[in-house]
Amino acid sequence: MNNTIGKIYFNDTKLKAIKYKKSILEHVSKVIESGIFLNGPCSKKTELLFKKYFDVNYFVSCASGHDSLCLALQSLLLDKDDEIIFPVNAYPSAFPIYMNNLKGVPAEVDLNGQLDPKAVIKLITSKTRVIVMVHLYGLVGNLDKMVEICKKNRIVLIEDCAQAFGSLYKGRHVGTFGDIGCFSFYPTKNLGTLGDGGGIMTKSKKHFDYLEKAVQYGEKYRYKSDFVSGHSRIPEIQAGIINIFLENIDSEIKKRKYLSNYYIEQILKCNLHKHISLLSSNKDSKPASHLFVIRAKNREKLRVYLKKANIETFVHYPYSINKIPAFNFLSQRNFPTAEMLSQEVLSLPFHPYISKSQIEYIIAKILQFYTLQ
């Protein structure tokens, strides 16, 4: 099969921007004319739309997914000796924990890259205050078990939904099971913007009251700060773009699911199971398919082969936290499953605008690679 389409990009966010270009430019023009660039009607509308979409009472927008987890942890008023359990393979989620000077406790994951409840139970101590469950790749792990563990031990459950907007568990949106749900609007996310942004959902009015102030110098009223805080505000332009994209998010998620299933269909059709494995979500879930991730033998050689065929791939993520220089204080710990996955996982090109013919070409090239081995 010849590639007559040209380079296949991993995530062509440009196509989405072009699709909605007219609406986006009209929105930008209105913001410019209003002269309100922060804390205006667009960001307020984002918060209202999210509360309606998730059927929750409390939601705060912020500047990024990173800030959403930072602020969520700050809202708990933790001490430096308090322990936060998190999955060792969730690279971006580790930073907010340690930046808050908290005691991070990395935990092993299962073969689908999700936090392993058995590993979590072994790590719980009298100082454990929070478990951060990351719905990596848009997949969902055993949420029931994690909720049970947290309730039994009086531990706060934070769901990191940066990659899982739209994923469901037993018919409910992820982010609504824990005490706090964190979201990212980075451009490549299921619901992204054309810059950056984030959001925090909580069941607790106490946490909401804190978060509402924390995004603006600890203020409820201007210049009357109740506590020391920085600021984390989503620009009006970016908030308005999120609102535009949110109007069609369900159809986009449906398309993602269709394309994910088509990938699987092609993989099975080519009998590639001897060489690659598929990651799966919990049987009670309906993942929103943020990434299409496989486990591949000879991954690095396969990546090179696909690159030569003009197919762009990524690895999410090439190292578990204990193998990263910034976290060398964790280097004495071993996480065999996470470390194995870091050597095998490969994210293939995937977005709502990828074509079936492109998917067929990608799978044909993967088959060709293993046939030549």
Sine and cosine of phi, psi and omega as CSV:
sin_phi,cos_phi,sin_psi,cos_psi,sin_omega,cos_omega
0.00,0.00,0.80,-0.60,0.00,-1.00
-1.00,-0.08,0.58,-0.81,0.04,-1.00
-1.00,-0.01,0.98,-0.17,0.03,-1.00
-1.00,-0.09,0.03,1.00,-0.07,-1.00
-1.00,0.02,-0.41,0.91,-0.07,-1.00
0.98,-0.18,-0.31,-0.95,-0.05,-1.00
-0.91,0.42,0.69,-0.72,0.07,-1.00
-0.98,-0.19,0.94,-0.33,-0.05,-1.00
-0.98,0.19,0.49,-0.87,-0.03,-1.00
-0.90,0.45,-0.75,0.66,0.00,-1.00
-0.55,-0.84,0.98,-0.18,-0.09,-1.00
-1.00,0.02,0.98,0.18,0.00,-1.00
-0.91,0.41,-0.38,0.92,0.01,-1.00
-0.86,0.52,-0.61,0.80,-0.02,-1.00
-0.89,0.46,-0.61,0.79,0.02,-1.00
-0.93,0.37,-0.67,0.74,0.01,-1.00
-0.88,0.48,-0.65,0.76,0.01,-1.00
-0.92,0.39,-0.65,0.76,-0.01,-1.00
-0.85,0.53,-0.64,0.76,-0.06,-1.00
-0.97,-0.25,0.30,0.95,-0.13,-0.99
-0.82,0.58,-0.72,0.69,-0.05,-1.00
-0.87,0.50,-0.76,0.66,-0.01,-1.00
-0.90,0.43,-0.62,0.78,-0.01,-1.00
-0.91,0.42,-0.72,0.70,-0.01,-1.00
-0.91,0.42,-0.61,0.79,0.06,-1.00
-0.89,0.45,-0.67,0.74,0.02,-1.00
-0.90,0.43,-0.73,0.68,-0.01,-1.00
-0.86,0.51,-0.67,0.74,0.01,-1.00
-0.87,0.49,-0.67,0.74,0.00,-1.00
-0.91,0.42,-0.63,0.78,0.02,-1.00
-0.90,0.43,-0.70,0.71,0.01,-1.00
-0.87,0.49,-0.69,0.72,-0.01,-1.00
-0.92,0.40,-0.52,0.86,0.00,-1.00
-0.96,0.29,-0.51,0.86,-0.05,-1.00
0.97,0.23,0.11,0.99,0.01,-1.00
-0.96,-0.29,0.92,-0.40,-0.11,-0.99
-0.93,-0.38,-0.22,0.97,0.06,-1.00
-0.63,-0.77,0.50,-0.86,0.09,-1.00
0.81,0.58,0.66,0.75,-0.03,-1.00
-0.93,-0.37,-0.29,-0.96,-0.07,-1.00
-0.90,0.43,-0.49,0.87,-0.03,-1.00
-0.93,0.37,-0.72,0.70,0.01,-1.00
-0.93,0.36,-0.57,0.82,0.06,-1.00
-0.91,0.41,-0.62,0.78,0.03,-1.00
-0.91,0.41,-0.63,0.77,0.05,-1.00
-0.83,0.56,-0.72,0.70,-0.03,-1.00
-0.91,0.41,-0.64,0.77,0.03,-1.00
-0.91,0.41,-0.67,0.74,0.00,-1.00
-0.90,0.43,-0.62,0.79,0.00,-1.00
-0.94,0.35,-0.64,0.76,0.04,-1.00
-0.88,0.47,-0.62,0.78,0.03,-1.00
-0.94,0.33,-0.69,0.72,-0.06,-1.00
-0.89,0.45,-0.67,0.74,-0.05,-1.00
-1.00,-0.09,-0.10,1.00,-0.02,-1.00
0.83,0.55,0.81,0.59,0.01,-1.00
-0.80,-0.60,0.26,-0.97,-0.04,-1.00
-1.00,-0.08,-0.43,0.90,-0.14,-0.99
-0.78,-0.63,0.84,-0.54,0.03,-1.00
-0.50,-0.87,0.72,-0.70,0.02,-1.00
-0.81,-0.59,0.75,-0.67,0.09,-1.00
-1.00,0.06,0.44,-0.90,0.01,-1.00
-0.50,-0.87,-0.10,-0.99,-0.19,-0.98
-0.98,0.19,-0.39,0.92,-0.07,-1.00
-0.25,-0.97,0.22,-0.98,0.10,-0.99
-0.91,0.42,-0.60,0.80,0.06,-1.00
-0.85,0.53,-0.74,0.67,0.00,-1.00
-0.90,0.43,-0.55,0.83,-0.03,-1.00
-0.87,0.50,-0.67,0.74,0.01,-1.00
-0.97,0.25,-0.62,0.79,0.07,-1.00
-0.84,0.55,-0.78,0.63,-0.05,-1.00
-0.93,0.37,-0.60,0.80,0.04,-1.00
-0.85,0.52,-0.70,0.71,0.02,-1.00
-0.92,0.40,-0.65,0.76,0.01,-1.00
-0.89,0.45,-0.55,0.83,-0.03,-1.00
-0.91,0.41,-0.29,0.96,-0.03,-1.00
-1.00,0.06,-0.13,0.99,0.04,-1.00
0.79,0.61,0.82,0.57,-0.06,-1.00
-0.99,0.10,0.35,-0.94,0.10,-1.00
-0.99,-0.12,0.34,-0.94,-0.07,-1.00
-0.89,0.45,-0.36,0.93,0.01,-1.00
-1.00,-0.04,-0.08,1.00,0.03,-1.00
-0.94,0.34,0.64,-0.77,-0.10,-0.99
-0.98,-0.19,0.68,-0.73,-0.01,-1.00
-0.86,-0.51,0.92,-0.39,0.03,-1.00
-1.00,0.06,0.73,-0.69,-0.01,-1.00
-0.53,-0.85,0.38,-0.93,-0.02,-1.00
-0.95,0.32,0.73,-0.68,-0.13,-0.99
-0.93,0.36,-0.29,0.96,-0.03,-1.00
-1.00,-0.09,-0.02,1.00,-0.07,-1.00
-1.00,-0.04,0.98,0.17,-0.11,-0.99
-0.75,0.66,-0.83,0.55,-0.08,-1.00
-0.92,0.40,-0.44,0.90,-0.10,-1.00
-0.97,0.25,-0.31,0.95,-0.04,-1.00
-0.96,0.30,-0.57,0.82,-0.14,-0.99
-0.88,0.47,-0.72,0.69,0.01,-1.00
-0.87,0.50,-0.53,0.85,-0.01,-1.00
-0.91,0.42,-0.78,0.62,-0.06,-1.00
-0.97,0.24,-0.47,0.88,0.07,-1.00
-0.92,0.39,-0.39,0.92,0.08,-1.00
-1.00,0.05,0.14,0.99,0.01,-1.00
0.85,0.52,0.61,0.79,0.05,-1.00
-0.98,-0.20,0.26,-0.97,-0.02,-1.00
-1.00,-0.01,0.99,-0.13,0.03,-1.00
-0.96,0.28,0.66,-0.75,0.03,-1.00
-0.81,-0.58,1.00,-0.08,-0.02,-1.00
-0.92,0.38,0.61,-0.79,-0.03,-1.00
-0.82,-0.57,0.44,-0.90,0.01,-1.00
-0.93,0.38,0.39,-0.92,0.02,-1.00
-0.88,-0.47,0.19,-0.98,0.04,-1.00
-1.00,0.01,-0.08,-1.00,-0.08,-1.00
-0.94,0.33,-0.14,0.99,0.07,-1.00
-0.98,-0.20,0.14,0.99,0.04,-1.00
0.99,0.15,0.18,0.98,-0.04,-1.00
-0.98,-0.19,0.49,-0.87,-0.01,-1.00
-0.79,0.61,0.78,-0.63,-0.06,-1.00
-1.00,0.00,0.92,-0.39,-0.02,-1.00
-0.83,0.55,-0.59,0.81,0.01,-1.00
-0.90,0.44,-0.64,0.77,0.03,-1.00
-0.93,0.37,-0.62,0.79,0.00,-1.00
-0.88,0.47,-0.72,0.69,-0.03,-1.00
-0.83,0.56,-0.64,0.77,-0.02,-1.00
-0.93,0.36,-0.35,0.94,-0.08,-1.00
-1.00,-0.10,-0.20,0.98,-0.06,-1.00
-0.94,0.35,0.76,-0.65,0.07,-1.00
-0.77,-0.63,-0.04,-1.00,0.02,-1.00
-0.92,0.38,-0.23,0.97,-0.03,-1.00
-0.98,-0.19,-0.01,1.00,0.00,-1.00
-0.95,0.33,0.85,-0.52,-0.03,-1.00
-0.92,-0.40,-0.50,0.87,-0.12,-0.99
-0.62,-0.78,0.60,-0.80,0.23,-0.97
-0.88,-0.47,0.81,-0.58,0.07,-1.00
-0.98,-0.18,0.92,-0.39,0.02,-1.00
-0.98,-0.18,0.90,-0.43,-0.05,-1.00
-0.99,-0.17,0.85,-0.52,0.03,-1.00
-1.00,0.08,0.96,0.28,-0.12,-0.99
-0.92,0.40,0.65,-0.76,0.02,-1.00
0.94,0.35,0.05,1.00,-0.10,-0.99
1.00,-0.01,-0.03,1.00,0.04,-1.00
-0.99,0.16,0.26,-0.97,-0.01,-1.00
-0.79,-0.61,0.72,-0.69,0.04,-1.00
-1.00,0.00,-0.45,-0.90,-0.04,-1.00
-1.00,0.09,1.00,0.10,-0.06,-1.00
-0.92,0.39,-0.63,0.78,0.01,-1.00
-0.83,0.55,-0.72,0.69,-0.03,-1.00
-0.91,0.41,-0.64,0.77,-0.02,-1.00
-0.93,0.37,-0.63,0.78,0.06,-1.00
-0.89,0.45,-0.67,0.74,0.02,-1.00
-0.88,0.48,-0.71,0.70,0.00,-1.00
-0.87,0.50,-0.70,0.71,-0.05,-1.00
-0.93,0.38,-0.67,0.74,0.01,-1.00
-0.90,0.43,-0.69,0.73,-0.03,-1.00
-0.89,0.46,-0.60,0.80,-0.09,-1.00
-0.97,-0.26,0.14,0.99,0.00,-1.00
0.81,0.59,0.78,0.62,-0.01,-1.00
-0.92,-0.39,0.64,-0.77,0.04,-1.00
-0.97,0.24,0.73,-0.68,0.05,-1.00
-0.96,-0.27,0.87,-0.49,0.11,-0.99
-0.96,-0.29,0.81,-0.59,0.09,-1.00
-0.99,-0.12,0.88,-0.48,0.10,-1.00
-1.00,0.01,0.97,-0.24,-0.09,-1.00
-0.96,-0.27,0.42,0.91,-0.06,-1.00
-0.82,0.57,-0.59,0.81,-0.02,-1.00
-0.97,-0.26,0.19,0.98,-0.19,-0.98
-0.76,-0.65,0.43,0.90,0.05,-1.00
-0.86,0.50,0.81,-0.58,0.02,-1.00
1.00,-0.09,-0.18,0.98,0.05,-1.00
-0.95,0.31,0.62,-0.78,-0.04,-1.00
-0.89,-0.46,0.51,-0.86,0.12,-0.99
-0.73,-0.68,0.89,-0.46,-0.06,-1.00
0.79,0.62,0.63,0.78,0.08,-1.00
1.00,0.10,-0.06,1.00,0.01,-1.00
-0.93,-0.36,0.52,-0.86,0.02,-1.00
-0.92,0.39,0.68,-0.74,0.16,-0.99
-0.90,0.44,0.50,-0.86,-0.10,-0.99
0.98,-0.20,-0.31,0.95,0.00,-1.00
-0.98,-0.22,0.00,1.00,-0.02,-1.00
-1.00,-0.01,-0.62,0.78,-0.03,-1.00
-0.99,0.12,-0.07,-1.00,0.06,-1.00
-0.96,0.29,-0.54,0.84,-0.02,-1.00
-0.64,-0.77,0.64,-0.77,0.10,-0.99
-0.86,-0.50,0.75,-0.66,-0.04,-1.00
-0.92,-0.39,0.65,-0.76,-0.06,-1.00
-0.76,-0.65,0.46,-0.89,0.06,-1.00
-0.85,-0.52,0.63,-0.78,0.08,-1.00
-0.91,-0.42,0.50,0.87,0.11,-0.99
-0.82,0.58,0.56,-0.83,-0.15,-0.99
-0.77,0.63,-0.55,0.84,-0.08,-1.00
-1.00,0.05,-0.07,1.00,-0.04,-1.00
-0.94,0.34,0.24,-0.97,0.03,-1.00
-0.80,0.60,-0.69,0.72,0.14,-0.99
-0.87,-0.50,1.00,-0.04,-0.01,-1.00
-0.93,-0.37,0.12,-0.99,0.11,-0.99
-0.88,-0.47,-0.25,-0.97,0.00,-1.00
-0.96,-0.28,0.47,0.88,0.06,-1.00
-0.40,-0.92,-0.96,-0.28,0.07,-1.00
-0.47,-0.88,0.27,-0.96,0.01,-1.00
0.08,-1.00,0.24,-0.97,0.00,-1.00
-0.40,-0.92,0.12,-0.99,0.02,-1.00
-0.44,-0.90,0.44,-0.90,-0.02,-1.00
-0.75,-0.66,0.79,-0.61,0.01,-1.00
-0.92,-0.40,0.68,-0.74,0.01,-1.00
-0.57,-0.82,0.46,-0.89,0.06,-1.00
-1.00,0.05,-0.26,0.97,-0.16,-0.99
-0.99,-0.17,0.83,-0.55,0.08,-1.00
-0.90,0.43,-0.56,0.83,0.03,-1.00
-0.87,0.49,-0.73,0.68,0.03,-1.00
-0.92,0.40,-0.64,0.77,0.01,-1.00
-0.88,0.48,-0.70,0.71,0.01,-1.00
-0.86,0.51,-0.64,0.77,0.03,-1.00
-0.92,0.39,-0.76,0.66,-0.07,-1.00
-0.89,0.46,-0.63,0.77,0.00,-1.00
-0.87,0.50,-0.54,0.84,0.03,-1.00
-1.00,0.09,-0.60,0.80,-0.11,-0.99
-0.90,0.44,-0.45,0.89,0.00,-1.00
-0.97,0.24,-0.08,1.00,-0.04,-1.00
-0.54,-0.84,0.94,0.33,0.12,-0.99
0.83,0.56,0.46,0.89,0.01,-1.00
0.94,0.33,0.38,0.93,-0.10,-0.99
-0.99,-0.17,0.68,-0.74,0.31,-0.95
-0.99,-0.16,-0.62,0.78,0.09,-1.00
-0.87,-0.49,0.63,-0.78,-0.11,-0.99
-0.80,0.60,0.78,-0.62,0.05,-1.00
0.92,0.39,0.27,0.96,0.06,-1.00
-0.84,-0.55,0.93,0.38,-0.07,-1.00
-0.93,0.36,0.73,-0.68,0.04,-1.00
-1.00,0.03,-0.35,0.94,0.05,-1.00
-0.37,-0.93,0.26,-0.97,-0.03,-1.00
-0.98,0.22,0.80,-0.60,0.00,-1.00
-0.44,-0.90,0.31,-0.95,0.14,-0.99
-1.00,0.02,-0.56,-0.83,0.09,-1.00
-0.63,-0.78,0.48,-0.88,-0.01,-1.00
-0.46,-0.89,1.00,-0.02,-0.13,-0.99
-0.87,-0.50,0.67,-0.74,0.08,-1.00
-1.00,0.07,0.79,-0.62,0.00,-1.00
-0.88,0.47,0.50,-0.87,0.00,-1.00
-0.85,0.52,-0.64,0.77,0.00,-1.00
-0.87,0.49,-0.72,0.70,-0.03,-1.00
-0.94,0.35,-0.62,0.79,0.02,-1.00
-0.89,0.46,-0.67,0.74,0.00,-1.00
-0.90,0.43,-0.59,0.81,0.04,-1.00
-0.91,0.41,-0.65,0.76,0.08,-1.00
-0.86,0.52,-0.68,0.73,-0.01,-1.00
-0.89,0.46,-0.60,0.80,0.04,-1.00
-0.91,0.41,-0.75,0.67,-0.02,-1.00
-0.91,0.41,-0.55,0.84,-0.04,-1.00
-0.90,0.44,-0.47,0.88,-0.01,-1.00
-0.86,0.50,-0.51,0.86,-0.07,-1.00
-0.89,-0.45,0.30,0.95,-0.13,-0.99
-0.91,0.42,-0.58,0.82,-0.04,-1.00
-0.91,0.41,-0.63,0.78,0.04,-1.00
-0.94,0.35,-0.56,0.83,0.04,-1.00
-0.93,0.37,-0.65,0.76,0.03,-1.00
-0.91,0.41,-0.63,0.77,0.06,-1.00
-0.87,0.49,-0.64,0.77,0.01,-1.00
-0.92,0.38,-0.65,0.76,0.05,-1.00
-0.85,0.52,-0.71,0.71,-0.01,-1.00
-0.89,0.45,-0.66,0.75,0.02,-1.00
-0.88,0.48,-0.71,0.70,-0.03,-1.00
-0.94,0.34,-0.57,0.82,0.08,-1.00
-0.89,0.46,-0.70,0.72,0.04,-1.00
-0.91,0.42,-0.55,0.83,0.02,-1.00
-0.93,0.36,-0.63,0.78,0.11,-0.99
-0.83,0.56,-0.77,0.64,-0.03,-1.00
-0.87,0.49,-0.69,0.73,0.02,-1.00
-0.85,0.53,-0.69,0.72,-0.02,-1.00
-0.94,0.35,-0.60,0.80,0.03,-1.00
-0.90,0.43,-0.70,0.71,0.02,-1.00
-0.92,0.39,-0.64,0.77,0.00,-1.00
-0.87,0.49,-0.59,0.80,-0.02,-1.00
-1.00,0.01,0.04,1.00,0.06,-1.00
0.83,0.56,0.74,0.67,-0.06,-1.00
-1.00,0.01,0.07,1.00,-0.11,-0.99
-0.89,0.45,-0.31,0.95,0.04,-1.00
-0.95,0.31,-0.37,0.93,-0.12,-0.99
-0.91,-0.41,-0.49,0.87,-0.01,-1.00
-0.75,-0.66,0.43,-0.90,0.05,-1.00
-0.84,-0.54,0.51,-0.86,0.04,-1.00
-0.99,-0.14,0.62,-0.79,0.11,-0.99
-1.00,0.06,0.56,-0.83,-0.04,-1.00
-0.79,-0.61,0.42,-0.91,0.04,-1.00
-1.00,-0.09,0.28,-0.96,0.03,-1.00
-0.81,0.58,0.59,-0.81,-0.07,-1.00
-0.87,0.49,-0.39,0.92,0.00,-1.00
-1.00,-0.04,0.17,0.99,-0.08,-1.00
-0.92,-0.40,0.29,-0.96,0.16,-0.99
-0.79,-0.62,1.00,-0.05,-0.07,-1.00
-0.93,0.37,0.53,-0.85,0.00,-1.00
-1.00,0.04,0.08,1.00,0.12,-0.99
0.80,0.60,0.93,0.36,0.07,-1.00
-0.95,0.31,-0.72,0.69,0.02,-1.00
-0.82,-0.58,0.40,-0.92,0.16,-0.99
-0.94,-0.35,0.97,-0.22,-0.13,-0.99
-0.93,-0.37,0.73,-0.68,0.09,-1.00
-0.87,-0.50,0.29,-0.96,0.22,-0.98
-0.97,-0.25,0.82,-0.57,-0.14,-0.99
-0.80,-0.59,0.69,-0.72,0.14,-0.99
-0.95,0.32,0.57,-0.82,-0.01,-1.00
0.79,0.61,0.74,0.68,-0.12,-0.99
-0.83,0.56,-0.72,0.69,-0.08,-1.00
-0.91,0.41,-0.62,0.79,0.06,-1.00
-0.92,0.40,-0.61,0.79,0.04,-1.00
-0.90,0.43,-0.66,0.75,0.02,-1.00
-0.87,0.50,-0.69,0.72,0.01,-1.00
-0.89,0.46,-0.68,0.73,-0.01,-1.00
-0.89,0.45,-0.69,0.73,0.00,-1.00
-0.93,0.36,-0.57,0.82,0.04,-1.00
-0.89,0.46,-0.65,0.76,0.03,-1.00
-0.91,0.42,-0.41,0.91,0.03,-1.00
-1.00,-0.04,0.26,0.97,0.02,-1.00
0.91,0.42,0.55,0.83,0.05,-1.00
-0.91,-0.41,0.87,-0.48,-0.05,-1.00
-1.00,0.01,0.76,-0.65,0.04,-1.00
-0.78,-0.63,0.25,-0.97,0.08,-1.00
-0.68,-0.74,0.23,-0.97,0.08,-1.00
-0.86,-0.51,0.87,-0.49,0.05,-1.00
-0.88,-0.48,1.00,0.01,0.14,0.99
-0.73,-0.68,0.46,-0.89,-0.12,-0.99
-0.96,0.28,-0.24,0.97,-0.01,-1.00
-0.65,-0.76,0.61,-0.80,0.22,-0.97
-0.98,0.19,0.35,-0.94,-0.14,-0.99
-0.83,0.56,-0.59,0.81,-0.04,-1.00
-0.93,0.37,-0.14,0.99,-0.01,-1.00
-0.96,-0.29,0.14,0.99,-0.04,-1.00
-0.98,-0.20,0.73,-0.69,-0.06,-1.00
-0.79,0.62,-0.63,0.78,-0.02,-1.00
-0.89,0.46,-0.36,0.93,-0.02,-1.00
-0.88,-0.47,0.61,0.79,-0.07,-1.00
-0.90,0.43,-0.27,0.96,0.06,-1.00
-0.94,0.34,-0.14,0.99,0.05,-1.00
-0.97,-0.23,0.07,1.00,-0.18,-0.98
-0.91,0.41,-0.33,0.95,-0.02,-1.00
-0.99,0.15,-0.12,0.99,-0.02,-1.00
-1.00,-0.08,0.51,-0.86,-0.01,-1.00
-0.88,-0.47,0.67,-0.74,0.02,-1.00
-0.71,-0.70,0.98,0.18,-0.16,-0.99
-0.83,0.56,-0.65,0.76,-0.02,-1.00
-0.93,0.36,-0.75,0.67,0.00,-1.00
-0.88,0.48,-0.65,0.76,-0.01,-1.00
-0.94,0.35,-0.57,0.82,0.07,-1.00
-0.91,0.41,-0.71,0.70,0.01,-1.00
-0.87,0.49,-0.62,0.78,-0.01,-1.00
-0.89,0.46,-0.39,0.92,0.03,-1.00
-1.00,0.00,-0.22,0.98,-0.13,-0.99
-0.87,-0.49,-0.48,0.88,-0.11,-0.99
-0.92,0.38,0.63,-0.77,0.02,-1.00
-0.60,-0.80,0.82,-0.58,0.04,-1.00
-1.00,-0.06,0.87,-0.50,0.00,-1.00
-1.00,0.03,0.33,-0.94,0.02,-1.00
-0.80,0.60,0.77,-0.64,-0.07,-1.00
-0.33,-0.94,0.84,-0.55,0.08,-1.00
-0.17,-0.98,0.24,-0.97,-0.09,-1.00
-0.90,0.44,-0.19,0.98,-0.09,-1.00
-0.95,-0.31,0.09,1.00,0.08,-1.00
-0.96,0.28,0.60,-0.80,-0.05,-1.00
-1.00,-0.07,0.34,-0.94,0.05,-1.00
-0.89,0.46,-0.60,0.80,0.01,-1.00
-0.92,0.40,-0.56,0.83,0.07,-1.00
-0.92,0.38,-0.67,0.74,0.05,-1.00
-0.88,0.47,-0.69,0.72,0.03,-1.00
-0.86,0.51,-0.66,0.75,0.01,-1.00
-0.91,0.42,-0.69,0.72,0.00,-1.00
-0.87,0.50,-0.75,0.66,-0.02,-1.00
-0.91,0.41,-0.61,0.80,0.04,-1.00
-0.89,0.46,-0.63,0.78,0.02,-1.00
-0.94,0.34,-0.60,0.80,0.07,-1.00
-0.90,0.44,-0.71,0.71,0.04,-1.00
-0.87,0.49,-0.67,0.74,0.01,-1.00
-0.88,0.48,-0.66,0.75,0.01,-1.00
-0.86,0.51,-0.75,0.66,-0.06,-1.00
-0.96,0.28,-0.48,0.88,0.07,-1.00
-0.90,0.43,-0.56,0.83,-0.02,-1.00
-0.99,0.15,-0.20,0.98,-0.04,-1.00
-0.95,0.31,0.00,0.00,0.00,0.00
